Amino acid sequence: MRAETPLVLAQAGADATVSTGEAVAFWVLGPIAVAGALCMIFARNAVHSALWLVMTMLSLGMLYMLQQAPFLGFTQIIVYTGAIMMLFLFVLMMVGRESSDSVLEVLRGQRLMAAVLGIGIAGVLAGALTRALADVPPAPAMNPWTPEGGGAGGLARVIFQDYLFPFELTSALLITAAVGAMVLAFTDRHSKQGRRSQRELVAARFRGEYERPSPKPGPGVYATSNSVATPALLPDGSIAPESLSDLIESTPTAQLQAHRKQLESRAAGPDTHALAGPEDGAGDGEAAGGTATATEDAVTATEDKA
């Protein structure tokens, strides 16, 4: 008579409830599924939450296969993980998630409803766990080629023969829901941050929604260089701060002062005085002196003609 060793217990007998291999797989895949579900709930980023849910679905699919339900396991992996979750991620990437999105509750009583549903689900799970731990005889194996047995052959005949039209209608409904979600998201974004026309921009600028109603002066006004790091000079000789970019370092202050002294040393033309205007005190004296000189010239010309 041959003695059985613990290494041969990977496939237990018919009188056993759970084999050693199933127990090991359960204690490996179970914590992974629970951890993925918890991370999916507490993740702040929607994309990260979807990826954690994918890990949970993969673990559940493997557990279904270990329970001799290959159709359910492959459906969990191919349909839910490979199709629906990837479609969800695709729509989420197209719509986009920004850090400025509002996380405030828009439904009244949302937390109360979630608490009631959570307590109900916890009660159902507690009852199922209590029944599973009790001394319940295992159900007899069913024919996998029948719909009641959960086999791939029986379920395929039911889905693709008896319920073919509802099956195809469900797939069209999923595609329509994804397209509708994208349309609603883009419409909401367009209403909040839509592009304005030129007339609307001008009206908003004069209403004070922007920093200044006039456009910013660019380099080239009294410019002494074609470099974008050299600022433009205003008609009075001062530097236009708006002509320099914050991303580009300006030229040294000494060089700017040298350019300014060079400009101040030049003789001022009539156009410069017309744009800048005379200074207080000195401008009045220069204007008075210019008027007196013009009067004397006019008197001298009159005497010469006489």
C-alpha positions as CSV (number, residue, x, y, z in Angstrom):
1,M,0.0,0.0,0.0
2,R,1.4,3.4,-1.0
3,A,1.5,6.2,1.5
4,E,0.3,9.7,0.3
5,T,2.7,12.6,0.7
6,P,1.7,16.2,1.1
7,L,3.2,17.0,-2.3
8,V,0.4,15.1,-4.0
9,L,-2.4,17.2,-2.5
10,A,-2.5,19.7,-5.3
11,Q,-5.5,17.8,-6.6
12,A,-7.6,16.8,-3.7
13,G,-10.2,14.0,-3.7
14,A,-13.9,14.2,-4.3
15,D,-14.6,14.3,-0.5
16,A,-12.4,17.4,0.0
17,T,-13.9,20.9,-0.2
18,V,-10.8,23.0,-1.1
19,S,-7.5,21.6,-2.5
20,T,-4.1,22.8,-1.5
21,G,-3.5,24.5,-4.8
22,E,-6.7,26.4,-4.6
23,A,-6.0,27.6,-1.1
24,V,-2.5,28.8,-2.1
25,A,-3.9,30.6,-5.2
26,F,-6.7,32.2,-3.1
27,W,-4.4,33.5,-0.4
28,V,-2.1,35.0,-3.2
29,L,-4.8,36.5,-5.5
30,G,-7.3,37.4,-2.7
31,P,-5.1,40.1,-1.0
32,I,-4.1,41.5,-4.5
33,A,-7.8,41.9,-5.4
34,V,-8.7,43.5,-2.1
35,A,-5.7,45.9,-2.3
36,G,-6.5,46.9,-5.9
37,A,-10.1,47.6,-4.8
38,L,-9.1,49.7,-1.9
39,C,-6.6,51.7,-4.0
40,M,-9.3,52.2,-6.6
41,I,-11.6,53.7,-4.0
42,F,-9.0,56.0,-2.3
43,A,-7.1,57.1,-5.5
44,R,-7.5,60.8,-6.3
45,N,-6.6,60.4,-9.9
46,A,-9.3,58.9,-12.1
47,V,-6.8,57.2,-14.4
48,H,-4.9,55.6,-11.5
49,S,-8.2,54.4,-10.0
50,A,-9.1,52.7,-13.3
51,L,-5.7,51.0,-13.4
52,W,-6.2,49.7,-9.9
53,L,-9.6,48.3,-10.9
54,V,-7.9,46.5,-13.8
55,M,-5.6,44.7,-11.4
56,T,-8.7,43.6,-9.3
57,M,-10.5,42.3,-12.4
58,L,-7.4,40.3,-13.4
59,S,-7.2,38.7,-10.0
60,L,-10.9,37.8,-10.1
61,G,-10.6,36.3,-13.5
62,M,-7.9,34.0,-12.3
63,L,-9.9,33.0,-9.3
64,Y,-12.9,32.1,-11.6
65,M,-10.6,29.8,-13.7
66,L,-9.4,28.0,-10.5
67,Q,-13.0,27.3,-9.7
68,Q,-13.4,25.5,-13.0
69,A,-15.4,28.3,-14.6
70,P,-13.2,29.1,-17.7
71,F,-15.9,31.0,-19.6
72,L,-16.5,33.3,-16.7
73,G,-12.8,33.8,-16.1
74,F,-12.0,34.6,-19.7
75,T,-15.0,36.9,-19.9
76,Q,-13.8,38.8,-16.9
77,I,-10.4,39.3,-18.4
78,I,-11.2,39.8,-22.1
79,V,-14.5,41.7,-21.9
80,Y,-14.3,43.6,-18.6
81,T,-10.6,44.2,-18.4
82,G,-9.6,44.2,-22.0
83,A,-12.6,46.0,-23.5
84,I,-14.7,47.9,-21.0
85,M,-11.9,49.2,-18.8
86,M,-9.7,50.1,-21.8
87,L,-12.6,51.9,-23.4
88,F,-13.1,53.8,-20.1
89,L,-9.4,54.7,-20.1
90,F,-9.6,55.8,-23.7
91,V,-12.6,58.1,-23.1
92,L,-10.9,59.4,-19.9
93,M,-7.7,60.3,-21.8
94,M,-9.7,62.0,-24.6
95,V,-11.8,64.0,-22.2
96,G,-8.9,64.8,-19.9
97,R,-8.8,65.4,-16.2
98,E,-7.4,68.7,-14.8
99,S,-6.3,69.6,-11.3
100,S,-8.8,72.4,-11.3
101,D,-11.8,70.2,-11.7
102,S,-14.3,70.6,-9.0
103,V,-14.6,67.8,-6.4
104,L,-17.6,69.2,-4.6
105,E,-20.7,67.1,-4.3
106,V,-23.4,68.1,-6.7
107,L,-26.1,65.7,-5.5
108,R,-27.9,66.3,-2.2
109,G,-27.7,63.5,0.3
110,Q,-25.0,61.7,-1.7
111,R,-23.0,60.7,1.4
112,L,-26.1,59.5,3.3
113,M,-27.1,57.3,0.3
114,A,-23.6,56.0,0.0
115,A,-23.5,55.1,3.7
116,V,-26.9,53.2,3.5
117,L,-25.8,51.3,0.4
118,G,-22.4,50.5,2.1
119,I,-24.1,49.1,5.2
120,G,-26.4,47.0,3.0
121,I,-23.5,45.6,1.0
122,A,-21.6,44.9,4.2
123,G,-24.5,42.9,5.5
124,V,-24.8,40.8,2.4
125,L,-21.1,40.0,2.4
126,A,-21.2,39.1,6.1
127,G,-24.1,36.7,5.5
128,A,-22.3,35.1,2.5
129,L,-19.1,34.8,4.5
130,T,-21.0,33.2,7.5
131,R,-22.7,30.7,5.2
132,A,-19.4,29.9,3.5
133,L,-17.6,29.2,6.8
134,A,-20.4,27.0,8.1
135,D,-20.5,23.2,7.5
136,V,-22.2,23.2,4.2
137,P,-21.8,20.3,1.8
138,P,-20.4,21.2,-1.6
139,A,-22.8,21.3,-4.5
140,P,-22.5,18.4,-7.0
141,A,-20.7,19.1,-10.3
142,M,-22.9,20.0,-13.1
143,N,-22.6,19.4,-16.8
144,P,-20.5,22.2,-18.3
145,W,-22.2,21.8,-21.7
146,T,-25.5,23.0,-20.4
147,P,-26.4,26.7,-19.6
148,E,-27.0,25.8,-16.0
149,G,-23.6,24.2,-15.6
150,G,-21.8,27.4,-16.6
151,G,-19.8,25.9,-19.4
152,A,-18.6,27.7,-22.5
153,G,-20.6,25.6,-24.9
154,G,-24.0,25.9,-23.2
155,L,-23.6,29.7,-22.6
156,A,-22.4,30.3,-26.2
157,R,-25.5,28.6,-27.6
158,V,-27.7,30.7,-25.3
159,I,-26.0,34.0,-26.1
160,F,-25.5,33.6,-29.8
161,Q,-28.7,31.7,-30.7
162,D,-31.5,32.6,-28.2
163,Y,-30.3,36.1,-27.2
164,L,-28.3,37.2,-30.2
165,F,-30.2,40.5,-30.8
166,P,-30.1,41.7,-27.1
167,F,-26.3,40.8,-27.1
168,E,-25.6,43.0,-30.1
169,L,-27.9,45.7,-28.8
170,T,-25.9,45.8,-25.6
171,S,-22.7,46.4,-27.5
172,A,-24.2,49.2,-29.5
173,L,-25.5,50.7,-26.2
174,L,-22.0,50.7,-24.7
175,I,-20.6,52.5,-27.8
176,T,-23.4,55.1,-27.7
177,A,-22.8,55.7,-24.0
178,A,-19.1,56.3,-24.6
179,V,-19.8,58.8,-27.4
180,G,-22.4,60.6,-25.3
181,A,-19.9,60.9,-22.4
182,M,-17.4,62.5,-24.7
183,V,-19.9,64.9,-26.2
184,L,-21.2,66.0,-22.8
185,A,-17.6,66.5,-21.4
186,F,-16.5,68.6,-24.4
187,T,-19.7,70.6,-24.3
188,D,-19.2,71.4,-20.6
189,R,-15.6,72.4,-21.2
190,H,-16.5,74.5,-24.2
191,S,-19.1,76.4,-22.1
192,K,-16.7,77.1,-19.3
193,Q,-13.4,77.8,-21.2
194,G,-14.7,78.3,-24.8
195,R,-12.9,80.4,-27.3
196,R,-14.0,84.0,-27.6
197,S,-14.2,86.0,-30.7
198,Q,-12.2,89.2,-31.3
199,R,-15.2,91.4,-30.4
200,E,-15.8,89.5,-27.2
201,L,-12.1,89.8,-26.2
202,V,-12.1,93.5,-26.8
203,A,-15.3,93.9,-24.7
204,A,-13.9,91.8,-21.9
205,R,-10.6,93.7,-22.0
206,F,-12.4,97.0,-21.5
207,R,-14.6,95.5,-18.7
208,G,-11.5,94.9,-16.7
209,E,-11.2,91.1,-17.0
210,Y,-7.6,91.5,-18.2
211,E,-4.6,93.5,-16.9
212,R,-4.8,96.3,-19.4
213,P,-7.2,97.4,-22.2
214,S,-4.4,98.2,-24.7
215,P,-2.0,95.7,-26.2
216,K,1.5,95.3,-24.7
217,P,4.2,97.3,-26.3
218,G,6.7,95.0,-28.2
219,P,10.4,95.4,-28.9
220,G,11.1,97.9,-31.7
221,V,9.9,101.2,-30.3
222,Y,13.0,103.3,-30.0
223,A,14.9,100.0,-30.0
224,T,18.7,100.1,-30.1
225,S,19.2,96.4,-30.7
226,N,17.3,93.6,-32.4
227,S,17.9,91.3,-29.4
228,V,14.8,90.0,-27.5
229,A,16.8,90.5,-24.3
230,T,17.2,94.3,-24.9
231,P,14.1,96.2,-23.8
232,A,12.3,98.8,-25.8
233,L,12.4,102.5,-24.8
234,L,9.4,104.7,-24.4
235,P,9.2,108.1,-26.0
236,D,10.4,109.8,-22.7
237,G,13.5,107.6,-22.7
238,S,12.3,105.2,-19.9
239,I,12.3,101.4,-20.3
240,A,9.1,99.6,-21.2
241,P,8.9,96.7,-18.8
242,E,6.3,94.9,-20.9
243,S,8.8,94.5,-23.8
244,L,10.9,92.0,-21.9
245,S,10.0,88.4,-21.4
246,D,10.1,86.8,-18.0
247,L,11.7,83.7,-19.5
248,I,14.7,85.5,-21.0
249,E,17.3,87.2,-18.9
250,S,17.7,90.9,-19.7
251,T,21.0,92.5,-20.5
252,P,23.1,93.9,-17.6
253,T,22.0,97.1,-16.0
254,A,25.3,98.8,-16.8
255,Q,24.8,98.2,-20.5
256,L,21.3,99.6,-20.3
257,Q,22.5,102.6,-18.5
258,A,25.1,103.2,-21.1
259,H,22.5,103.0,-23.9
260,R,20.3,105.4,-22.0
261,K,23.1,107.9,-21.5
262,Q,24.0,107.6,-25.2
263,L,20.4,108.4,-26.1
264,E,20.2,111.3,-23.6
265,S,23.4,112.8,-25.1
266,R,21.8,113.1,-28.5
267,A,20.1,116.3,-29.5
268,A,16.4,116.0,-29.0
269,G,14.3,116.5,-32.2
270,P,10.9,118.2,-32.4
271,D,9.1,114.8,-32.7
272,T,10.6,113.7,-29.4
273,H,9.4,116.9,-27.6
274,A,6.0,116.5,-29.2
275,L,5.7,112.9,-27.9
276,A,7.3,113.3,-24.5
277,G,6.3,116.9,-23.7
278,P,8.5,119.4,-21.7
279,E,9.5,118.7,-18.2
280,D,8.2,120.8,-15.3
281,G,10.1,124.1,-14.8
282,A,12.8,123.5,-17.4
283,G,10.2,122.8,-20.1
284,D,8.4,126.1,-19.2
285,G,11.7,128.0,-19.4
286,E,12.6,126.5,-22.7
287,A,9.2,127.2,-24.1
288,A,9.4,130.8,-22.9
289,G,12.8,131.2,-24.3
290,G,11.7,129.7,-27.6
291,T,8.8,132.1,-27.8
292,A,10.9,135.1,-27.0
293,T,13.4,134.2,-29.7
294,A,10.7,133.7,-32.2
295,T,9.3,137.1,-31.4
296,E,12.7,138.8,-31.8
297,D,13.2,137.1,-35.1
298,A,9.8,138.4,-36.3
299,V,10.6,142.0,-35.2
300,T,14.0,141.9,-36.9
301,A,12.5,140.6,-40.1
302,T,9.9,143.4,-40.0
303,E,12.5,146.1,-39.5
304,D,14.6,144.8,-42.4
305,K,11.6,145.0,-44.7
306,A,10.9,148.5,-43.6
